[in-house]
Structures are given as structure tokens and as C-alpha cells.
């Protein structure tokens, strides 16, 4: 299993990405356009992407869903699904309240997890605030 290490450089990269995402919230209108195949996918914009050593890639954004604001993270590892411990580490670093174990088979409706099979990514969306 690949070991993800998050040191000073990675923490700085995460901080910068979170700040950019907070200042550039994806509107509900733009989300609907993306869902219908229009516009540039968020992961194609390097400002929403962090690349970590040994092949981990994270796409992170804040998004206005129909009901309220969410944070959304998508994690891959060398084109494969990332190991669960690495996903949990990244969820914590990006300020998510849930871990993978909390979300599997959970009835909690404040966060959701799914696999994006075409790119082997683990996605988590979590509501922000009230």
C-alpha cells in the first residue's frame, strides 16, 4: 500500500487550495452546466488541484448545491482508487468532519461518498455550516 506523507510543503499546498476554493465557490448554475456536459470540468482547472508525492491527486472545491453550500473532494492515486487510510488523512487535512468508515452504509445525510469509476476517484461531498 502506498504511504501518503503530509509534511510542511503539502500542508502549504492544501492551505493555498482551500483558500482559492473558498474564494471561488462554484455556483449552482455552473454545477448544472457541468452536470450537463457544458464547461470545463473543475479538475481541469489547476487552481482546484493539488498533486502530492507518489501519485496522489486531489481536486477540491466549494459548491453551492440546491439546498446549501458544500465542500467536495475527489481523490485518485496513480489512476487507481486510493487506499482508505490516505483518503481519511486527506479528508482530515481538508477539514472534513467525516471519515470513509462514517459514510459507508450511513444514514447521515450531511455527507456523501461515491466512486467515480471512469477515473477511479473517491469523491466525498459534505455540507458546510447550517
FIGU-53736 format. One record per residue: x, y, z of N, C-alpha, C in turn; residue number from 1; residue in one letter. Coordinates in nm, 2 decimals, m for minus. Each point is the difference from the previous one (the first is absolute). Last residue first. Layout:
BEGIN
{rec {X,Y,Z},{X,Y,Z},{X,Y,Z},NUM,"a"}
...
This chain:
BEGIN
{rec {m2.47,2.56,0.86},{m0.14,m0.04,0.03},{m0.09,0.02,m0.12},130,"x"}
{rec {0.54,m0.11,m0.04},{m0.08,0.09,0.08},{m0.14,m0.05,0.01},129,"x"}
{rec {0.22,m0.24,m0.38},{0.08,0.10,0.08},{m0.10,0.09,0.08},128,"x"}
{rec {0.00,m0.53,m0.24},{m0.07,0.13,0.02},{0.09,0.08,0.09},127,"x"}
{rec {0.20,m0.39,m0.32},{m0.05,0.03,0.14},{m0.06,0.14,0.01},126,"x"}
{rec {0.21,m0.42,m0.36},{m0.07,0.13,0.01},{m0.06,0.01,0.14},125,"x"}
{rec {0.38,m0.33,m0.29},{m0.07,0.03,0.12},{m0.06,0.14,m0.01},124,"x"}
{rec {0.25,m0.42,m0.33},{m0.06,0.13,0.02},{m0.07,0.01,0.13},123,"x"}
{rec {0.40,m0.31,m0.28},{m0.09,0.00,0.11},{m0.05,0.15,0.02},122,"x"}
{rec {0.18,m0.25,m0.47},{0.01,0.10,0.11},{m0.10,m0.02,0.11},121,"x"}
{rec {0.12,m0.20,m0.48},{0.05,m0.06,0.12},{0.02,0.10,0.12},120,"x"}
{rec {m0.19,0.07,m0.45},{0.13,0.06,0.03},{0.06,m0.06,0.13},119,"x"}
{rec {m0.42,m0.14,m0.19},{0.07,0.03,m0.12},{0.14,0.06,0.03},118,"x"}
{rec {m0.32,m0.11,0.36},{0.07,m0.11,m0.06},{0.08,0.03,m0.12},117,"x"}
{rec {m0.15,0.24,0.45},{m0.01,0.04,m0.13},{0.08,m0.09,m0.09},116,"x"}
{rec {m0.24,m0.05,0.51},{0.12,m0.03,m0.09},{m0.04,0.05,m0.14},115,"x"}
{rec {m0.19,0.18,0.50},{m0.02,m0.08,m0.11},{0.13,m0.02,m0.08},114,"x"}
{rec {m0.27,0.24,0.48},{0.12,m0.06,m0.06},{m0.04,m0.08,m0.12},113,"x"}
{rec {m0.20,0.42,0.36},{m0.02,m0.11,m0.10},{0.13,m0.04,m0.06},112,"x"}
{rec {m0.27,0.31,0.43},{0.12,m0.02,m0.08},{m0.03,m0.13,m0.08},111,"x"}
{rec {m0.32,0.17,0.29},{0.08,0.13,0.00},{0.12,m0.02,m0.08},110,"x"}
{rec {m0.36,m0.32,0.14},{m0.03,0.07,m0.12},{0.08,0.13,m0.01},109,"x"}
{rec {0.01,m0.52,0.25},{0.04,0.15,0.02},{m0.02,0.07,m0.13},108,"x"}
{rec {m0.03,m0.48,0.09},{m0.13,0.07,m0.03},{0.02,0.15,0.02},107,"x"}
{rec {0.37,m0.41,m0.15},{m0.05,0.10,0.10},{m0.13,0.06,m0.04},106,"x"}
{rec {0.34,m0.32,m0.21},{m0.13,m0.05,0.05},{m0.06,0.08,0.11},105,"x"}
{rec {0.46,0.17,m0.11},{m0.05,m0.13,m0.06},{m0.12,m0.05,0.08},104,"x"}
{rec {0.24,0.39,0.15},{m0.09,0.02,m0.11},{m0.05,m0.12,m0.07},103,"x"}
{rec {0.31,0.03,0.37},{m0.12,0.07,0.05},{m0.10,0.00,m0.12},102,"x"}
{rec {0.44,m0.17,m0.08},{m0.08,m0.09,0.08},{m0.13,0.06,0.05},101,"x"}
{rec {0.31,0.27,m0.23},{m0.06,m0.10,m0.09},{m0.09,m0.09,0.08},100,"x"}
{rec {0.05,0.46,0.23},{0.10,m0.09,m0.06},{m0.07,m0.10,m0.08},99,"x"}
{rec {m0.13,0.54,0.18},{m0.03,m0.15,m0.02},{0.13,m0.07,m0.05},98,"x"}
{rec {m0.03,0.48,0.06},{m0.03,m0.06,0.13},{m0.02,m0.15,0.00},97,"x"}
{rec {0.33,0.35,m0.31},{m0.13,m0.08,0.00},{m0.02,m0.06,0.14},96,"x"}
{rec {0.39,0.28,m0.18},{m0.10,0.05,0.10},{m0.14,m0.07,m0.01},95,"x"}
{rec {0.44,m0.08,m0.23},{m0.08,0.10,m0.07},{m0.12,0.04,0.09},94,"x"}
{rec {0.31,m0.32,0.16},{0.08,0.12,m0.04},{m0.08,0.11,m0.06},93,"x"}
{rec {m0.21,m0.42,0.10},{0.04,0.07,0.12},{0.07,0.13,m0.03},92,"x"}
{rec {m0.09,m0.30,m0.35},{m0.12,0.06,0.05},{0.02,0.09,0.12},91,"x"}
{rec {0.36,m0.25,m0.17},{m0.03,0.12,m0.08},{m0.13,0.06,0.04},90,"x"}
{rec {0.13,m0.40,0.21},{0.09,0.10,0.03},{m0.03,0.13,m0.07},89,"x"}
{rec {m0.26,m0.38,m0.10},{m0.03,0.06,0.13},{0.10,0.11,0.04},88,"x"}
{rec {0.09,m0.23,m0.40},{m0.12,0.08,m0.01},{m0.04,0.06,0.13},87,"x"}
{rec {0.35,m0.30,0.01},{0.04,0.12,m0.07},{m0.12,0.09,m0.02},86,"x"}
{rec {m0.07,m0.43,0.18},{0.07,0.08,0.09},{0.04,0.14,m0.06},85,"x"}
{rec {m0.21,m0.32,m0.29},{m0.09,0.07,0.10},{0.08,0.08,0.10},84,"x"}
{rec {0.20,m0.08,m0.50},{m0.02,m0.08,0.13},{m0.09,0.08,0.10},83,"x"}
{rec {m0.06,0.10,m0.53},{0.10,0.02,0.10},{m0.03,m0.09,0.12},82,"x"}
{rec {m0.10,m0.10,m0.53},{m0.06,0.05,0.12},{0.10,0.01,0.11},81,"x"}
{rec {0.19,0.07,m0.48},{m0.07,m0.10,0.07},{m0.07,0.05,0.12},80,"x"}
{rec {0.30,0.25,m0.29},{m0.10,m0.05,m0.09},{m0.08,m0.12,0.06},79,"x"}
{rec {0.34,0.23,0.25},{0.06,m0.06,m0.11},{m0.11,m0.07,m0.10},78,"x"}
{rec {m0.23,0.18,0.39},{0.14,m0.04,0.02},{0.05,m0.08,m0.12},77,"x"}
{rec {m0.43,0.38,0.17},{0.05,m0.12,m0.07},{0.15,m0.02,0.03},76,"x"}
{rec {m0.48,0.30,0.17},{0.14,m0.04,0.03},{0.03,m0.13,m0.09},75,"x"}
{rec {m0.35,0.46,0.11},{0.01,m0.12,m0.08},{0.15,m0.04,0.00},74,"x"}
{rec {m0.38,0.34,0.29},{0.13,m0.05,m0.03},{0.00,m0.12,m0.08},73,"x"}
{rec {m0.33,0.45,0.18},{0.01,m0.13,m0.08},{0.15,m0.03,m0.02},72,"x"}
{rec {m0.38,0.32,0.32},{0.14,m0.02,m0.04},{0.01,m0.14,m0.07},71,"x"}
{rec {m0.45,0.35,0.06},{0.07,m0.12,0.03},{0.15,0.02,m0.03},70,"x"}
{rec {m0.50,0.30,0.08},{0.14,m0.01,m0.04},{0.06,m0.13,0.04},69,"x"}
{rec {m0.54,0.03,m0.08},{0.10,0.08,0.07},{0.14,m0.04,m0.05},68,"x"}
{rec {m0.42,m0.13,m0.22},{m0.05,0.03,0.14},{0.10,0.08,0.08},67,"x"}
{rec {0.09,m0.14,m0.46},{m0.14,0.06,0.00},{m0.04,0.04,0.14},66,"x"}
{rec {0.52,0.00,m0.07},{m0.10,m0.09,m0.04},{m0.14,0.06,0.01},65,"x"}
{rec {0.51,0.19,m0.04},{m0.14,0.04,0.05},{m0.09,m0.11,m0.06},64,"x"}
{rec {0.54,m0.05,0.12},{m0.10,0.00,m0.11},{m0.13,0.04,0.07},63,"x"}
{rec {0.58,m0.04,0.04},{m0.12,0.03,0.08},{m0.11,0.02,m0.11},62,"x"}
{rec {0.46,m0.32,m0.05},{m0.07,0.12,m0.03},{m0.11,0.02,0.11},61,"x"}
{rec {0.46,m0.32,m0.19},{m0.08,0.05,0.11},{m0.07,0.13,m0.04},60,"x"}
{rec {0.32,m0.46,m0.17},{m0.08,0.11,m0.05},{m0.09,0.04,0.11},59,"x"}
{rec {0.48,m0.31,m0.02},{m0.12,0.05,0.06},{m0.06,0.11,m0.08},58,"x"}
{rec {0.38,m0.44,m0.03},{m0.05,0.12,m0.06},{m0.13,0.03,0.07},57,"x"}
{rec {0.48,m0.32,0.05},{m0.13,0.04,0.05},{m0.04,0.13,m0.07},56,"x"}
{rec {0.44,m0.25,m0.06},{m0.12,m0.02,m0.09},{m0.13,0.03,0.05},55,"x"}
{rec {0.46,0.04,0.21},{m0.03,m0.14,m0.03},{m0.14,m0.01,m0.07},54,"x"}
{rec {0.07,0.48,0.22},{0.10,m0.11,m0.04},{m0.06,m0.14,m0.01},53,"x"}
{rec {m0.33,0.40,m0.09},{0.08,m0.03,0.11},{0.10,m0.11,m0.04},52,"x"}
{rec {m0.35,0.41,m0.21},{0.07,m0.12,m0.03},{0.10,m0.03,0.11},51,"x"}
{rec {m0.48,0.31,m0.08},{0.13,m0.02,0.07},{0.06,m0.14,m0.03},50,"x"}
{rec {m0.41,0.39,m0.20},{0.07,m0.13,0.00},{0.13,0.00,0.08},49,"x"}
{rec {m0.31,0.36,m0.15},{m0.08,m0.08,0.08},{0.07,m0.14,0.03},48,"x"}
{rec {0.19,0.33,m0.29},{m0.02,0.07,0.12},{m0.08,m0.08,0.11},47,"x"}
{rec {0.08,m0.14,m0.47},{0.11,m0.03,0.10},{m0.01,0.07,0.13},46,"x"}
{rec {m0.39,m0.17,m0.35},{0.06,0.13,0.05},{0.10,m0.03,0.10},45,"x"}
{rec {m0.25,m0.35,m0.17},{0.08,0.05,m0.11},{0.06,0.14,0.03},44,"x"}
{rec {m0.32,m0.23,0.28},{0.13,m0.06,0.01},{0.10,0.03,m0.11},43,"x"}
{rec {m0.46,0.15,0.00},{0.07,0.07,0.11},{0.14,m0.06,0.01},42,"x"}
{rec {m0.25,m0.01,m0.47},{m0.01,m0.06,0.13},{0.09,0.06,0.10},41,"x"}
{rec {m0.21,0.28,m0.41},{0.12,m0.07,0.04},{m0.01,m0.07,0.13},40,"x"}
{rec {m0.43,0.10,m0.34},{0.10,0.07,0.08},{0.12,m0.09,0.03},39,"x"}
{rec {m0.47,m0.22,m0.10},{0.05,0.13,m0.05},{0.10,0.06,0.10},38,"x"}
{rec {m0.27,m0.43,0.05},{0.11,m0.01,m0.10},{0.05,0.13,m0.06},37,"x"}
{rec {m0.33,m0.09,0.37},{m0.06,m0.03,m0.14},{0.11,0.01,m0.11},36,"x"}
{rec {0.11,0.08,0.46},{m0.08,m0.13,0.00},{m0.05,m0.03,m0.13},35,"x"}
{rec {0.20,0.42,0.05},{0.10,m0.11,0.00},{m0.07,m0.14,0.00},34,"x"}
{rec {m0.28,0.38,0.05},{0.06,0.00,m0.14},{0.11,m0.12,m0.01},33,"x"}
{rec {m0.19,0.08,0.42},{m0.10,m0.06,m0.09},{0.05,m0.01,m0.15},32,"x"}
{rec {0.26,0.22,0.33},{0.00,m0.14,0.03},{m0.10,m0.07,m0.10},31,"x"}
{rec {0.02,0.47,m0.01},{0.11,m0.06,m0.06},{0.01,m0.15,0.02},30,"x"}
{rec {m0.34,0.23,0.22},{m0.02,0.01,m0.14},{0.12,m0.06,m0.08},29,"x"}
{rec {0.02,0.05,0.47},{m0.09,m0.11,m0.04},{m0.02,0.00,m0.15},28,"x"}
{rec {0.46,0.20,0.17},{m0.14,0.03,0.01},{m0.08,m0.12,m0.04},27,"x"}
{rec {0.50,0.02,0.22},{m0.07,m0.03,m0.13},{m0.15,0.02,0.02},26,"x"}
{rec {0.42,0.26,0.26},{m0.11,m0.10,0.01},{m0.07,m0.02,m0.13},25,"x"}
{rec {0.44,0.24,0.16},{m0.05,m0.03,m0.13},{m0.11,m0.11,0.01},24,"x"}
{rec {0.26,0.15,0.38},{m0.02,0.13,m0.07},{m0.07,m0.02,m0.14},23,"x"}
{rec {0.11,m0.38,0.26},{m0.09,0.08,0.08},{m0.03,0.14,m0.06},22,"x"}
{rec {0.33,m0.29,m0.20},{m0.14,m0.06,m0.01},{m0.10,0.09,0.08},21,"x"}
{rec {0.45,0.11,0.04},{m0.04,0.03,m0.13},{m0.15,m0.05,m0.02},20,"x"}
{rec {0.21,m0.10,0.40},{m0.02,0.14,0.00},{m0.06,0.04,m0.14},19,"x"}
{rec {0.14,m0.44,0.07},{m0.12,0.02,0.07},{m0.04,0.15,m0.01},18,"x"}
{rec {0.41,m0.13,m0.19},{m0.11,m0.05,m0.07},{m0.13,0.03,0.07},17,"x"}
{rec {0.40,0.11,0.22},{m0.02,0.08,m0.12},{m0.12,m0.04,m0.08},16,"x"}
{rec {0.13,m0.27,0.37},{m0.05,0.13,0.04},{m0.03,0.09,m0.11},15,"x"}
{rec {0.20,m0.41,m0.10},{m0.13,m0.02,0.05},{m0.07,0.14,0.04},14,"x"}
{rec {0.46,m0.01,m0.10},{m0.07,m0.02,m0.12},{m0.15,m0.01,0.03},13,"x"}
{rec {0.29,0.01,0.36},{0.00,0.14,m0.06},{m0.09,m0.01,m0.13},12,"x"}
{rec {0.09,m0.40,0.22},{m0.09,0.08,0.08},{m0.02,0.14,m0.06},11,"x"}
{rec {0.33,m0.29,m0.19},{m0.14,m0.04,m0.03},{m0.10,0.08,0.07},10,"x"}
{rec {0.45,0.08,0.10},{m0.03,0.04,m0.13},{m0.14,m0.03,m0.04},9,"x"}
{rec {0.16,m0.15,0.42},{m0.02,0.14,0.00},{m0.04,0.05,m0.14},8,"x"}
{rec {m0.10,m0.51,0.06},{0.09,0.09,0.07},{m0.03,0.15,m0.02},7,"x"}
{rec {m0.21,m0.52,m0.07},{m0.04,0.14,m0.01},{0.09,0.08,0.09},6,"x"}
{rec {m0.03,m0.52,m0.26},{0.06,0.08,0.11},{m0.03,0.15,m0.03},5,"x"}
{rec {m0.17,m0.53,m0.15},{m0.01,0.15,m0.02},{0.06,0.07,0.12},4,"x"}
{rec {0.06,m0.51,m0.22},{m0.01,0.08,0.12},{0.00,0.15,m0.04},3,"x"}
{rec {m0.15,m0.50,m0.25},{0.07,0.13,m0.01},{m0.02,0.08,0.13},2,"x"}
{rec {m0.02,m0.55,m0.04},{m0.08,0.12,0.00},{0.09,0.12,0.00},1,"x"}
